[in-house]
Amino acid sequence: MGIISWMILGLIAGAIAKILLPGRDPGGLIGTTLIGIAGAFVGGWISAHFLHRPVQKQFFDLYTWGAAIGGSLALLIGYRILFGNSRD
C-alpha cells in the first residue's frame, strides 16, 4: 500500500477508534484525525516488527485494518491520558 492508502486507512481507522472510544478529545476533530493517521502507521509498524505479521499489499486485509484501528485506539488513549479533557 502506498502512503495515500495508509492516510485513507488512518482516517477511517481514526473514525472507528473514535466510535469505539467516545468522549470529548482535547484536540477535537482535527486532532483525532491526525491521531488516526499516525495510529495506522504505528499499528502497521508494530504488527510487522513485533507480532511478525507483515502488512499486506491489499487495502481490504482484515489484519491490516485491525492493526490500524488498534494503533489508533492506543494513540487516542495515550493522548487522553497525557492531555486529559481540556475542552471543559
C-alpha positions as CSV (number, residue, x, y, z in Angstrom):
1,M,0.0,0.0,0.0
2,G,1.2,3.5,-0.7
3,I,1.3,6.5,1.6
4,I,-2.1,7.8,0.4
5,S,-3.7,4.4,1.1
6,W,-2.3,4.5,4.6
7,M,-3.6,8.0,5.1
8,I,-7.1,7.0,4.0
9,L,-6.9,3.9,6.1
10,G,-5.8,6.1,9.0
11,L,-8.7,8.4,8.6
12,I,-11.2,5.6,8.6
13,A,-9.4,3.8,11.5
14,G,-9.4,7.0,13.5
15,A,-13.1,7.4,12.9
16,I,-13.7,3.8,14.0
17,A,-11.5,4.3,17.1
18,K,-13.5,7.4,18.0
19,I,-16.7,5.4,17.7
20,L,-15.2,2.7,19.9
21,L,-13.9,5.3,22.4
22,P,-16.5,8.1,22.6
23,G,-16.0,11.3,24.5
24,R,-14.6,14.7,24.1
25,D,-11.0,14.7,22.9
26,P,-8.6,17.6,23.7
27,G,-7.7,18.1,20.1
28,G,-11.2,18.0,18.5
29,L,-11.9,16.6,15.1
30,I,-8.5,17.6,13.5
31,G,-6.5,16.1,16.4
32,T,-8.5,12.9,16.3
33,T,-8.0,12.6,12.6
34,L,-4.2,13.1,12.9
35,I,-4.1,10.6,15.7
36,G,-6.0,8.1,13.4
37,I,-3.5,8.6,10.6
38,A,-0.5,8.2,13.0
39,G,-2.2,5.2,14.6
40,A,-2.5,3.4,11.3
41,F,1.3,3.8,10.7
42,V,2.2,2.8,14.3
43,G,-0.2,-0.2,14.2
44,G,1.2,-1.4,10.9
45,W,4.8,-1.0,12.2
46,I,4.1,-2.8,15.4
47,S,2.3,-5.6,13.5
48,A,5.2,-6.0,11.2
49,H,8.1,-5.8,13.7
50,F,6.8,-7.3,16.9
51,L,3.9,-9.5,16.0
52,H,5.6,-10.9,12.9
53,R,2.5,-10.2,10.8
54,P,3.7,-8.2,7.8
55,V,1.3,-5.6,6.4
56,Q,-0.4,-6.9,3.3
57,K,-0.5,-5.1,0.0
58,Q,-4.3,-5.3,-0.3
59,F,-6.3,-2.4,1.2
60,F,-9.1,-4.7,2.5
61,D,-6.9,-7.1,4.6
62,L,-8.5,-7.8,8.0
63,Y,-5.2,-7.8,9.9
64,T,-4.1,-4.6,8.4
65,W,-7.4,-2.9,9.4
66,G,-7.1,-4.5,12.9
67,A,-3.5,-3.1,13.3
68,A,-4.6,0.3,12.1
69,I,-7.6,0.5,14.4
70,G,-5.6,-0.9,17.3
71,G,-2.8,1.7,16.8
72,S,-5.4,4.5,16.6
73,L,-7.0,3.3,19.8
74,A,-3.6,3.1,21.6
75,L,-2.6,6.6,20.5
76,L,-6.0,8.0,21.3
77,I,-5.9,6.5,24.8
78,G,-2.4,7.8,25.3
79,Y,-3.4,11.3,24.1
80,R,-6.3,11.4,26.5
81,I,-4.0,10.3,29.4
82,L,-1.4,12.9,28.6
83,F,-3.6,15.8,27.9
84,G,-6.8,15.0,29.6
85,N,-10.1,16.7,28.8
86,S,-9.1,20.2,28.1
87,R,-12.4,21.1,26.4
88,D,-14.5,21.6,29.6
